[in-house]
Amino acid sequence: MNRAIEIHDSTLDSLTFEEGHVVLHFSSVYIHQSGIPGADAGSGWVQEAFLKIGSGIVVGSFSELPRDLQGGYIKLDRAFLDNTVPIPLDHRGTVELRLEGRGEFITITGNSADLELVGEATYVEEFRP
């Protein structure tokens, strides 16, 4: 099975700057587990997560956090992933992350991306495209 975070069903809790990284804390990310996440039938899970982007530059802002996300994408070098973030993620190279919610957005660019899932995932549902 393959797993990926679906941005549109995730909640961004905070955005901080730590030792040259932009650190995004998600109180809940929606994880789709299937043959091809986001396309094939599978199961849905939720879990807490941290995403660190090295040498991150943030453009845009959210007027308040936490923010339920409605969409976005991540670009890892030349690979464009619409509304998904791969699991696992330990990338060295160009990164561009865009998160959208309630008519506002942030875009973060950097030179690395590391995803840390916290605790155990909680089962939510079976997913059918």
Secondary structure as a PSIPRED ss2 file (coil, helix, strand):
# PSIPRED VFORMAT (PSIPRED V4.0)

   1 M C   1.000  0.000  0.000
   2 N E   0.000  0.000  1.000
   3 R E   0.000  0.000  1.000
   4 A E   0.000  0.000  1.000
   5 I E   0.000  0.000  1.000
   6 E E   0.000  0.000  1.000
   7 I E   0.000  0.000  1.000
   8 H E   0.000  0.000  1.000
   9 D E   0.000  0.000  1.000
  10 S E   0.000  0.000  1.000
  11 T E   0.000  0.000  1.000
  12 L E   0.000  0.000  1.000
  13 D E   0.000  0.000  1.000
  14 S E   0.000  0.000  1.000
  15 L E   0.000  0.000  1.000
  16 T E   0.000  0.000  1.000
  17 F E   0.000  0.000  1.000
  18 E E   0.000  0.000  1.000
  19 E C   1.000  0.000  0.000
  20 G C   1.000  0.000  0.000
  21 H E   0.000  0.000  1.000
  22 V E   0.000  0.000  1.000
  23 V E   0.000  0.000  1.000
  24 L E   0.000  0.000  1.000
  25 H E   0.000  0.000  1.000
  26 F E   0.000  0.000  1.000
  27 S E   0.000  0.000  1.000
  28 S E   0.000  0.000  1.000
  29 V E   0.000  0.000  1.000
  30 Y E   0.000  0.000  1.000
  31 I E   0.000  0.000  1.000
  32 H E   0.000  0.000  1.000
  33 Q E   0.000  0.000  1.000
  34 S E   0.000  0.000  1.000
  35 G C   1.000  0.000  0.000
  36 I C   1.000  0.000  0.000
  37 P C   1.000  0.000  0.000
  38 G C   1.000  0.000  0.000
  39 A C   1.000  0.000  0.000
  40 D C   1.000  0.000  0.000
  41 A C   1.000  0.000  0.000
  42 G E   0.000  0.000  1.000
  43 S E   0.000  0.000  1.000
  44 G E   0.000  0.000  1.000
  45 W E   0.000  0.000  1.000
  46 V E   0.000  0.000  1.000
  47 Q E   0.000  0.000  1.000
  48 E E   0.000  0.000  1.000
  49 A E   0.000  0.000  1.000
  50 F E   0.000  0.000  1.000
  51 L E   0.000  0.000  1.000
  52 K E   0.000  0.000  1.000
  53 I E   0.000  0.000  1.000
  54 G E   0.000  0.000  1.000
  55 S C   1.000  0.000  0.000
  56 G C   1.000  0.000  0.000
  57 I E   0.000  0.000  1.000
  58 V E   0.000  0.000  1.000
  59 V E   0.000  0.000  1.000
  60 G E   0.000  0.000  1.000
  61 S E   0.000  0.000  1.000
  62 F C   1.000  0.000  0.000
  63 S C   1.000  0.000  0.000
  64 E C   1.000  0.000  0.000
  65 L C   1.000  0.000  0.000
  66 P C   1.000  0.000  0.000
  67 R E   0.000  0.000  1.000
  68 D E   0.000  0.000  1.000
  69 L C   1.000  0.000  0.000
  70 Q C   1.000  0.000  0.000
  71 G E   0.000  0.000  1.000
  72 G E   0.000  0.000  1.000
  73 Y E   0.000  0.000  1.000
  74 I E   0.000  0.000  1.000
  75 K E   0.000  0.000  1.000
  76 L E   0.000  0.000  1.000
  77 D C   1.000  0.000  0.000
  78 R C   1.000  0.000  0.000
  79 A E   0.000  0.000  1.000
  80 F E   0.000  0.000  1.000
  81 L E   0.000  0.000  1.000
  82 D E   0.000  0.000  1.000
  83 N C   1.000  0.000  0.000
  84 T E   0.000  0.000  1.000
  85 V E   0.000  0.000  1.000
  86 P E   0.000  0.000  1.000
  87 I E   0.000  0.000  1.000
  88 P C   1.000  0.000  0.000
  89 L C   1.000  0.000  0.000
  90 D E   0.000  0.000  1.000
  91 H E   0.000  0.000  1.000
  92 R E   0.000  0.000  1.000
  93 G E   0.000  0.000  1.000
  94 T E   0.000  0.000  1.000
  95 V E   0.000  0.000  1.000
  96 E E   0.000  0.000  1.000
  97 L E   0.000  0.000  1.000
  98 R E   0.000  0.000  1.000
  99 L E   0.000  0.000  1.000
 100 E E   0.000  0.000  1.000
 101 G E   0.000  0.000  1.000
 102 R C   1.000  0.000  0.000
 103 G C   1.000  0.000  0.000
 104 E E   0.000  0.000  1.000
 105 F E   0.000  0.000  1.000
 106 I E   0.000  0.000  1.000
 107 T E   0.000  0.000  1.000
 108 I E   0.000  0.000  1.000
 109 T E   0.000  0.000  1.000
 110 G E   0.000  0.000  1.000
 111 N E   0.000  0.000  1.000
 112 S E   0.000  0.000  1.000
 113 A E   0.000  0.000  1.000
 114 D E   0.000  0.000  1.000
 115 L E   0.000  0.000  1.000
 116 E E   0.000  0.000  1.000
 117 L E   0.000  0.000  1.000
 118 V E   0.000  0.000  1.000
 119 G E   0.000  0.000  1.000
 120 E E   0.000  0.000  1.000
 121 A E   0.000  0.000  1.000
 122 T E   0.000  0.000  1.000
 123 Y E   0.000  0.000  1.000
 124 V E   0.000  0.000  1.000
 125 E E   0.000  0.000  1.000
 126 E E   0.000  0.000  1.000
 127 F E   0.000  0.000  1.000
 128 R C   1.000  0.000  0.000
 129 P C   1.000  0.000  0.000
